[in-house]
Amino acid sequence: MSTAQKTWQPSAGTLSPSWYVVDARGQTLGRLATNIARVLRGKHHPQYTPHLNTGDHVIVINAADIVVTGRKRSLKEYDRYSGYPSGRRVRTFQEAIDRDPTFPIHHAVRGMLQHNTLGAEMLKRLKVYAGPEHRHAAQQPRRITFGELGEIIVAGN
């Protein structure tokens, strides 16, 4: 008879993700992306397990009003390379915002998640909208903000 206590591991069937709304207006890109990545990963839950998707759904509104510090609006660059000669394409932060206001947040959060199928699964739970409207009212999302140390503050609680 073994007296060793076993550590409880959640299974995928026992997890029920919540829905949260985050307002990006006036928030710094990197700090916001870090906190969103923590919620998507599920690190705020006591039952966090690295090999399972224990995170929640996050809806980001007002993505067009995100703030970057210093001169990053004109100096920060997003580049991609097709693999062909002369296939490098570079855009500044301002050009990226003008073309697709949701891109910088999506790109920053994607870089903070795992780069495998589990990270792709977590990224599917991120919904980013340029304006204040979103189409997930049926899920009854709760509005959250992030504290000084990254703690989640649920509105109304």
C-alpha positions as CSV (number, residue, x, y, z in Angstrom):
1,M,0.0,0.0,0.0
2,S,1.4,3.3,-1.1
3,T,1.1,6.3,1.3
4,A,2.5,8.8,-1.2
5,Q,0.0,11.4,-2.2
6,K,-0.6,11.9,-5.9
7,T,-0.7,15.3,-7.5
8,W,-4.1,16.0,-9.1
9,Q,-3.9,16.7,-12.8
10,P,-6.8,18.3,-14.6
11,S,-8.1,16.6,-17.8
12,A,-9.3,18.4,-20.9
13,G,-12.9,17.5,-20.1
14,T,-12.9,19.1,-16.6
15,L,-11.8,22.5,-17.8
16,S,-14.4,25.2,-18.6
17,P,-12.9,28.4,-20.1
18,S,-14.2,31.8,-19.2
19,W,-14.6,34.8,-21.5
20,Y,-13.0,38.1,-20.8
21,V,-13.1,41.6,-22.5
22,V,-10.0,43.8,-22.3
23,D,-10.1,47.4,-23.4
24,A,-6.8,48.3,-25.1
25,R,-7.4,52.1,-25.2
26,G,-4.4,53.9,-23.8
27,Q,-2.5,50.8,-22.8
28,T,1.1,50.0,-23.6
29,L,1.4,47.2,-26.3
30,G,4.0,45.0,-24.6
31,R,2.5,45.1,-21.1
32,L,-1.0,44.4,-22.4
33,A,0.3,41.5,-24.6
34,T,2.1,40.0,-21.7
35,N,-1.0,40.0,-19.5
36,I,-3.2,38.7,-22.3
37,A,-0.7,35.8,-23.0
38,R,-0.9,34.9,-19.3
39,V,-4.7,34.6,-19.4
40,L,-4.6,32.7,-22.7
41,R,-2.0,30.3,-21.3
42,G,-4.0,29.8,-18.0
43,K,-1.3,30.7,-15.6
44,H,-3.7,32.7,-13.5
45,H,-5.6,29.4,-12.6
46,P,-4.5,27.2,-9.7
47,Q,-5.1,24.2,-11.9
48,Y,-2.5,25.4,-14.5
49,T,-0.9,22.6,-16.4
50,P,1.8,23.3,-19.0
51,H,0.8,20.5,-21.4
52,L,-3.0,21.4,-21.5
53,N,-4.9,24.4,-22.7
54,T,-6.1,25.7,-19.3
55,G,-6.5,29.3,-20.5
56,D,-9.6,31.4,-21.1
57,H,-11.0,33.3,-24.1
58,V,-9.9,37.0,-24.4
59,I,-11.6,39.6,-26.5
60,V,-9.6,42.8,-27.0
61,I,-11.5,45.9,-28.1
62,N,-10.2,49.4,-29.2
63,A,-7.0,47.8,-30.6
64,A,-6.5,50.9,-32.8
65,D,-5.9,53.0,-29.7
66,I,-3.0,51.0,-28.4
67,V,0.1,53.0,-27.2
68,V,3.8,52.4,-27.7
69,T,6.4,54.3,-25.8
70,G,9.2,56.5,-27.1
71,R,9.7,56.7,-30.9
72,K,8.5,53.1,-31.6
73,R,5.5,54.4,-33.6
74,S,7.9,55.3,-36.4
75,L,11.0,53.2,-35.6
76,K,9.5,49.8,-34.7
77,E,9.5,47.5,-37.8
78,Y,7.7,44.3,-38.6
79,D,9.5,42.4,-41.4
80,R,8.8,39.1,-43.2
81,Y,10.7,37.2,-45.8
82,S,9.2,35.1,-48.5
83,G,12.4,33.1,-49.1
84,Y,12.8,34.5,-52.6
85,P,15.4,37.1,-53.7
86,S,14.2,40.6,-52.9
87,G,11.4,38.9,-50.9
88,R,11.8,40.9,-47.7
89,R,8.9,43.2,-46.8
90,V,9.2,45.7,-43.9
91,R,6.5,47.8,-42.3
92,T,6.7,50.3,-39.5
93,F,4.3,50.2,-36.5
94,Q,2.4,53.1,-37.9
95,E,2.0,51.5,-41.3
96,A,0.9,48.2,-39.7
97,I,-1.7,50.1,-37.6
98,D,-3.0,51.9,-40.7
99,R,-3.3,48.7,-42.6
100,D,-4.7,46.5,-39.9
101,P,-5.2,47.9,-36.3
102,T,-5.4,44.4,-34.8
103,F,-2.1,43.2,-36.2
104,P,0.4,44.5,-33.5
105,I,-1.6,43.0,-30.6
106,H,-2.1,39.7,-32.4
107,H,1.6,39.6,-33.4
108,A,2.9,40.5,-29.9
109,V,0.7,37.9,-28.1
110,R,1.6,35.2,-30.7
111,G,5.3,35.8,-29.9
112,M,4.7,35.3,-26.2
113,L,2.9,31.9,-26.6
114,Q,4.4,28.5,-27.3
115,H,5.4,27.9,-30.9
116,N,3.7,24.6,-31.3
117,T,0.2,23.2,-31.8
118,L,-0.7,24.0,-28.2
119,G,0.2,27.6,-28.7
120,A,-1.8,27.7,-31.9
121,E,-4.8,26.3,-30.0
122,M,-4.4,29.1,-27.3
123,L,-4.1,31.8,-30.0
124,K,-7.5,30.7,-31.4
125,R,-9.0,31.9,-28.2
126,L,-7.8,35.5,-28.8
127,K,-10.3,37.8,-30.6
128,V,-9.0,41.3,-31.4
129,Y,-11.3,44.2,-32.7
130,A,-10.2,47.6,-33.8
131,G,-13.2,49.4,-32.3
132,P,-15.4,49.1,-29.2
133,E,-17.9,46.6,-30.8
134,H,-17.5,42.8,-30.7
135,R,-19.8,40.0,-31.6
136,H,-19.4,37.7,-28.6
137,A,-22.2,39.1,-26.4
138,A,-23.8,35.6,-26.3
139,Q,-20.8,34.3,-24.3
140,Q,-21.4,36.9,-21.6
141,P,-17.8,38.0,-21.3
142,R,-16.7,39.8,-18.1
143,R,-14.7,43.0,-18.4
144,I,-11.2,42.8,-16.8
145,T,-8.3,45.1,-16.2
146,F,-4.7,44.2,-15.2
147,G,-3.2,45.6,-12.0
148,E,0.3,46.9,-11.3
149,L,1.8,43.4,-11.0
150,G,-0.3,41.8,-13.7
151,E,-3.1,40.6,-11.4
152,I,-6.5,40.2,-13.0
153,I,-9.1,42.6,-11.7
154,V,-12.7,41.6,-12.8
155,A,-15.0,44.6,-13.1
156,G,-17.9,44.5,-10.7
157,N,-16.0,42.4,-8.1
